[in-house]
Amino acid sequence: MAKRGYVPAAGFDRLTPLYDVLMRLTMREHAWRGPLVEQAGLEPGVRVLDVGVGSAALALEAFKHEPGGDIGGVDVDDRILARASWKVEEAGAGVQLVRGSAVDLPFEDGVFDRVLSSLVFHHLTRSEKVAAFREVRRVLGVGGELHFADWGSPSGVLTGLGFSLVRALDGFDRTRAHREGVLPGLLEEAGFGVVEEVGVADTVFGTMRRYRAVPG
Ligand SMILES: C[S@@+](CC[C@H](N)C(=O)[O-])C[C@H]1O[C@@H](n2cnc3c(N)ncnc32)[C@H](O)[C@@H]1O
């Protein structure tokens, strides 16, 4: 665990410039990014926050899907935000980027209709996950929903082996709840009433699971 208090996008700062290439080569993004945005049911005027926006891949996918939305992203790491900012500008996309932590979101209560997130919660400790889910709940307005994709319990032996590499890189403690498949329980602990797994995609590094959660 880095002294800075968070795990960077690709585990190490020096890998941050390679993050998008590594993702493209290894993560079968087509199998879960588009479907994740699709399941969120974005409509014109929807207020969206991407928590742990990273290099803005998911936020840009959301913008592509619903250019009439009000789309923002928050991340704790200035380096990855610089990359996100460059990509957003390149794409000519209306995505607002803000620095801040998932466990203390820099937004007023109830200001978003959808919170999206991908591959972020496994960077947090168990108590931080619950704190982040509570923060998501706080910033969601009436009728708001959380839609996210992250590592879940591996679907088989090979995905389990691949996930061991991720766990060694990002921390065995931080990834335990994912390995054990207890994220739905943590969402309920944070006050979400409806929690459902919406889809699954295997990658060489483990099994990605997509969730929908509605505040209780
Ligand atoms: C593996 S990357 C995923 C990035 C992006 N969501 C994607 O799908 O490509 C994890 C991201 O979470 C961010 N992150 C880690 N801890 C965080 C925290 N406490 N608050 C906000 N962002 C955090 C990292 O800086 C990094 O950009």
The ligand as an SDF file (V2000), in Angstrom:
LIG
                    3D

 27 29  0  0  0  0  0  0  0  0999 V2000
   -8.1350    0.5730  -11.8130 C   0  0  0  0  0  0  0  0  0  0  0  0
   -8.4570    2.2780  -11.9130 S   0  0  0  0  0  0  0  0  0  0  0  0
  -10.0390    2.3400  -12.7180 C   0  0  0  0  0  0  0  0  0  0  0  0
  -10.2150    3.6140  -13.4880 C   0  0  0  0  0  0  0  0  0  0  0  0
  -11.4820    3.7030  -14.3140 C   0  0  0  0  0  0  0  0  0  0  0  0
  -12.6570    3.7310  -13.4750 N   0  0  0  0  0  0  0  0  0  0  0  0
  -11.5750    2.6020  -15.3360 C   0  0  0  0  0  0  0  0  0  0  0  0
  -12.5630    1.8660  -15.3630 O   0  0  0  0  0  0  0  0  0  0  0  0
  -10.6410    2.4740  -16.1450 O   0  0  0  0  0  0  0  0  0  0  0  0
   -8.8740    2.7160  -10.2320 C   0  0  0  0  0  0  0  0  0  0  0  0
   -9.0370    4.2130  -10.0600 C   0  0  0  0  0  0  0  0  0  0  0  0
   -9.5350    4.4600   -8.7470 O   0  0  0  0  0  0  0  0  0  0  0  0
   -8.8870    5.6070   -8.2550 C   0  0  0  0  0  0  0  0  0  0  0  0
   -8.9950    5.6160   -6.7950 N   0  0  0  0  0  0  0  0  0  0  0  0
   -8.3450    4.8210   -5.9140 C   0  0  0  0  0  0  0  0  0  0  0  0
   -8.7130    5.1370   -4.6610 N   0  0  0  0  0  0  0  0  0  0  0  0
   -9.6230    6.1480   -4.7660 C   0  0  0  0  0  0  0  0  0  0  0  0
  -10.3570    6.9070   -3.8240 C   0  0  0  0  0  0  0  0  0  0  0  0
  -10.2530    6.6940   -2.5050 N   0  0  0  0  0  0  0  0  0  0  0  0
  -11.1940    7.8690   -4.2820 N   0  0  0  0  0  0  0  0  0  0  0  0
  -11.3110    8.1120   -5.6180 C   0  0  0  0  0  0  0  0  0  0  0  0
  -10.6260    7.4360   -6.5530 N   0  0  0  0  0  0  0  0  0  0  0  0
   -9.8030    6.4500   -6.1350 C   0  0  0  0  0  0  0  0  0  0  0  0
   -7.4690    5.5070   -8.7740 C   0  0  0  0  0  0  0  0  0  0  0  0
   -6.8070    6.7410   -8.7420 O   0  0  0  0  0  0  0  0  0  0  0  0
   -7.7240    4.9990  -10.1830 C   0  0  0  0  0  0  0  0  0  0  0  0
   -7.8730    6.0450  -11.1000 O   0  0  0  0  0  0  0  0  0  0  0  0
  1  2  1  0
  2  3  1  0
  2 10  1  0
  3  4  1  0
  4  5  1  0
  5  6  1  0
  5  7  1  0
  7  8  2  0
  7  9  1  0
 10 11  1  0
 11 12  1  0
 11 26  1  0
 12 13  1  0
 13 14  1  0
 13 24  1  0
 14 15  1  0
 14 23  1  0
 15 16  2  0
 16 17  1  0
 17 18  1  0
 17 23  2  0
 18 19  1  0
 18 20  2  0
 20 21  1  0
 21 22  2  0
 22 23  1  0
 24 25  1  0
 24 26  1  0
 26 27  1  0
M  CHG  2   2   1   9  -1
M  END
$$$$
